[in-house]
Amino acid sequence: MYNNATEQFAELNKANVAQTSKLAAIAMGNAEKLMKLNLNAARSVFAQGMENAQAVATVKDVQELFALRAKLAESGVQSALAYSRNLYELASEAQAEYAAISEETWAAYTHGMASWVENATKSAPAGSDVAVNAFKSTVAATTAAFDQFQKATKQVVNLADASVRAAAASAAKAAPGKARKAA
């Protein structure tokens, strides 16, 4: 029994190291994606600023200035919406990756716990049936509760995702109209 417990502990440590490595790789990959997004956004803002400065320099009258102002406002809103959309996509992808790792870890833990409980019940002393059954029930109830929590969390995340996407679509539709009305 002692060697079996030592082996299980060693396997648990190996699994934890593997999960930590996966999490670190995901974190680094997402940090790299975010850095690229921000660098591209900075380049775009700089280029857009230069174009806007040149456009303002060529304005000849007030009407043209108001038309340019509306065009620049619409362009700015569209750029901000595109950046926000890209940032949200990156965050959604990262959340999905972390959720997958979490589910994988929980499944491995549940399987390992079930295996450990099964081994423990085989070597339990005679007359301990009530305690063993109570322990099995506790493990089963905990697993079921966590599964329900995961399902509820997925529903909340999906609802939030749908709400954010709907709000972004509404903002994208409304923004150009408001920019034109301001002119």
Kinemage of the C-alpha trace (Angstrom):
@kinemage 1
@onewidth
@group {chain A} dominant
@subgroup {mainchain}
@vectorlist {calphas} color= white
{ca met a 1} P 0.000 0.000 0.000
{ca tyr a 2} L 2.836 2.397 0.873
{ca asn a 3} L 4.579 1.945 -2.494
{ca asn a 4} L 1.288 2.396 -4.320
{ca ala a 5} L 0.665 5.673 -2.467
{ca thr a 6} L 4.192 6.854 -3.289
{ca glu a 7} L 3.668 6.025 -6.948
{ca gln a 8} L 0.359 7.874 -6.980
{ca phe a 9} L 1.992 10.898 -5.353
{ca ala a 10} L 4.781 10.838 -7.957
{ca glu a 11} L 2.223 10.617 -10.776
{ca leu a 12} L 0.290 13.519 -9.283
{ca asn a 13} L 3.461 15.610 -9.199
{ca lys a 14} L 4.244 14.735 -12.824
{ca ala a 15} L 0.727 15.726 -13.839
{ca asn a 16} L 1.025 19.023 -11.946
{ca val a 17} L 4.321 19.843 -13.666
{ca ala a 18} L 2.762 19.067 -17.065
{ca gln a 19} L -0.281 21.251 -16.328
{ca thr a 20} L 1.934 24.089 -15.106
{ca ser a 21} L 3.981 23.872 -18.295
{ca lys a 22} L 0.817 24.017 -20.398
{ca leu a 23} L -0.465 27.024 -18.446
{ca ala a 24} L 2.865 28.825 -18.832
{ca ala a 25} L 2.900 28.146 -22.583
{ca ile a 26} L -0.654 29.448 -22.932
{ca ala a 27} L 0.153 32.551 -20.888
{ca met a 28} L 3.253 33.303 -22.958
{ca gly a 29} L 1.409 32.739 -26.228
{ca asn a 30} L -1.411 35.036 -25.168
{ca ala a 31} L 1.019 37.709 -23.959
{ca glu a 32} L 2.710 37.554 -27.363
{ca lys a 33} L -0.624 37.904 -29.173
{ca leu a 34} L -1.572 40.880 -26.988
{ca met a 35} L 1.791 42.530 -27.591
{ca lys a 36} L 1.386 42.116 -31.370
{ca leu a 37} L -2.141 43.525 -31.225
{ca asn a 38} L -0.991 46.569 -29.270
{ca leu a 39} L 2.039 47.131 -31.488
{ca asn a 40} L -0.121 46.952 -34.617
{ca ala a 41} L -2.649 49.309 -33.006
{ca ala a 42} L 0.111 51.791 -32.161
{ca arg a 43} L 1.414 51.678 -35.738
{ca ser a 44} L -2.076 52.170 -37.074
{ca val a 45} L -2.785 55.098 -34.753
{ca phe a 46} L 0.494 56.749 -35.718
{ca ala a 47} L -0.163 56.303 -39.444
{ca gln a 48} L -3.736 57.490 -39.056
{ca gly a 49} L -2.551 60.528 -37.090
{ca met a 50} L -0.138 61.461 -39.852
{ca glu a 51} L -2.841 61.101 -42.504
{ca asn a 52} L -5.248 63.178 -40.404
{ca ala a 53} L -2.656 65.921 -39.925
{ca gln a 54} L -2.053 66.061 -43.666
{ca ala a 55} L -5.787 66.150 -44.331
{ca val a 56} L -6.304 68.994 -41.845
{ca ala a 57} L -3.443 70.914 -43.440
{ca thr a 58} L -5.221 70.863 -46.818
{ca val a 59} L -8.567 72.210 -45.498
{ca lys a 60} L -9.579 75.426 -47.253
{ca asp a 61} L -12.889 76.414 -45.624
{ca val a 62} L -15.167 75.739 -42.634
{ca gln a 63} L -17.530 73.388 -44.530
{ca glu a 64} L -14.633 71.226 -45.551
{ca leu a 65} L -13.371 71.244 -41.939
{ca phe a 66} L -16.742 70.028 -40.619
{ca ala a 67} L -16.916 67.296 -43.255
{ca leu a 68} L -13.391 66.212 -42.391
{ca arg a 69} L -14.226 66.224 -38.674
{ca ala a 70} L -17.152 63.855 -39.250
{ca lys a 71} L -15.039 61.583 -41.426
{ca leu a 72} L -12.248 61.479 -38.824
{ca ala a 73} L -14.721 60.809 -36.005
{ca glu a 74} L -16.237 57.890 -37.889
{ca ser a 75} L -12.789 56.544 -38.719
{ca gly a 76} L -11.734 56.821 -35.060
{ca val a 77} L -14.828 55.022 -33.844
{ca gln a 78} L -14.338 52.246 -36.381
{ca ser a 79} L -10.696 51.853 -35.347
{ca ala a 80} L -11.625 51.714 -31.672
{ca leu a 81} L -14.329 49.150 -32.362
{ca ala a 82} L -11.934 47.006 -34.399
{ca tyr a 83} L -9.323 47.136 -31.636
{ca ser a 84} L -11.929 46.282 -29.002
{ca arg a 85} L -13.229 43.405 -31.106
{ca asn a 86} L -9.712 42.010 -31.587
{ca leu a 87} L -8.934 42.399 -27.892
{ca tyr a 88} L -12.158 40.639 -26.961
{ca glu a 89} L -11.377 37.796 -29.365
{ca leu a 90} L -7.950 37.353 -27.776
{ca ala a 91} L -9.500 37.306 -24.309
{ca ser a 92} L -12.156 34.810 -25.410
{ca glu a 93} L -9.549 32.514 -26.934
{ca ala a 94} L -7.436 32.687 -23.777
{ca gln a 95} L -10.455 31.962 -21.589
{ca ala a 96} L -11.333 28.949 -23.742
{ca glu a 97} L -7.768 27.628 -23.511
{ca tyr a 98} L -7.696 28.050 -19.735
{ca ala a 99} L -11.119 26.432 -19.422
{ca ala a 100} L -9.953 23.451 -21.476
{ca ile a 101} L -6.901 23.021 -19.242
{ca ser a 102} L -9.122 23.315 -16.171
{ca glu a 103} L -11.547 20.679 -17.458
{ca glu a 104} L -8.695 18.376 -18.421
{ca thr a 105} L -7.128 18.761 -14.978
{ca trp a 106} L -10.435 18.169 -13.223
{ca ala a 107} L -11.115 15.055 -15.305
{ca ala a 108} L -7.666 13.669 -14.473
{ca tyr a 109} L -8.129 14.521 -10.804
{ca thr a 110} L -11.564 12.877 -10.704
{ca his a 111} L -10.224 9.766 -12.404
{ca gly a 112} L -7.251 9.644 -10.033
{ca met a 113} L -9.471 10.146 -7.000
{ca ala a 114} L -11.835 7.402 -8.131
{ca ser a 115} L -8.883 5.079 -8.629
{ca trp a 116} L -7.492 5.956 -5.222
{ca val a 117} L -10.875 5.411 -3.538
{ca glu a 118} L -11.235 2.063 -5.281
{ca asn a 119} L -7.775 0.970 -4.125
{ca ala a 120} L -8.453 2.213 -0.609
{ca thr a 121} L -11.714 0.281 -0.395
{ca lys a 122} L -10.015 -2.926 -1.475
{ca ser a 123} L -7.523 -2.654 1.351
{ca ala a 124} L -9.982 -1.310 3.944
{ca pro a 125} L -10.299 -3.370 7.108
{ca ala a 126} L -13.307 -5.596 7.591
{ca gly a 127} L -16.304 -3.850 9.116
{ca ser a 128} L -15.485 -0.438 7.648
{ca asp a 129} L -18.135 -0.674 4.931
{ca val a 130} L -20.162 2.213 6.346
{ca ala a 131} L -17.166 4.560 6.449
{ca val a 132} L -16.036 3.514 2.976
{ca asn a 133} L -19.516 4.059 1.535
{ca ala a 134} L -19.733 7.453 3.237
{ca phe a 135} L -16.369 8.424 1.745
{ca lys a 136} L -17.427 7.237 -1.719
{ca ser a 137} L -20.656 9.228 -1.411
{ca thr a 138} L -18.725 12.345 -0.390
{ca val a 139} L -16.370 12.037 -3.358
{ca ala a 140} L -19.301 11.440 -5.736
{ca ala a 141} L -21.245 14.412 -4.342
{ca thr a 142} L -18.207 16.685 -4.605
{ca thr a 143} L -17.604 15.606 -8.188
{ca ala a 144} L -21.257 16.147 -9.109
{ca ala a 145} L -21.280 19.584 -7.463
{ca phe a 146} L -18.164 20.667 -9.328
{ca asp a 147} L -19.597 19.388 -12.605
{ca gln a 148} L -22.748 21.465 -12.013
{ca phe a 149} L -20.581 24.484 -11.187
{ca gln a 150} L -18.651 24.017 -14.440
{ca lys a 151} L -21.880 23.777 -16.449
{ca ala a 152} L -23.267 26.918 -14.806
{ca thr a 153} L -20.005 28.748 -15.441
{ca lys a 154} L -20.090 27.765 -19.120
{ca gln a 155} L -23.646 29.065 -19.407
{ca val a 156} L -22.687 32.387 -17.817
{ca val a 157} L -19.642 32.727 -20.083
{ca asn a 158} L -21.724 31.935 -23.170
{ca leu a 159} L -24.394 34.435 -22.129
{ca ala a 160} L -21.791 37.120 -21.470
{ca asp a 161} L -20.121 36.379 -24.802
{ca ala a 162} L -23.419 36.677 -26.662
{ca ser a 163} L -24.207 39.937 -24.848
{ca val a 164} L -20.819 41.459 -25.645
{ca arg a 165} L -21.073 40.437 -29.291
{ca ala a 166} L -24.584 41.894 -29.548
{ca ala a 167} L -23.463 45.139 -27.907
{ca ala a 168} L -20.477 45.379 -30.258
{ca ala a 169} L -22.708 44.806 -33.280
{ca ser a 170} L -25.123 47.494 -32.072
{ca ala a 171} L -22.280 49.923 -31.449
{ca ala a 172} L -20.835 49.232 -34.889
{ca lys a 173} L -24.194 49.940 -36.516
{ca ala a 174} L -24.900 53.057 -34.466
{ca ala a 175} L -21.461 54.691 -34.567
{ca pro a 176} L -21.300 55.726 -38.243
{ca gly a 177} L -24.768 57.276 -38.088
{ca lys a 178} L -23.887 59.376 -35.024
{ca ala a 179} L -20.667 60.564 -36.618
{ca arg a 180} L -22.557 61.759 -39.724
{ca lys a 181} L -25.234 63.511 -37.633
{ca ala a 182} L -22.534 65.471 -35.798
{ca ala a 183} L -21.348 67.032 -39.080
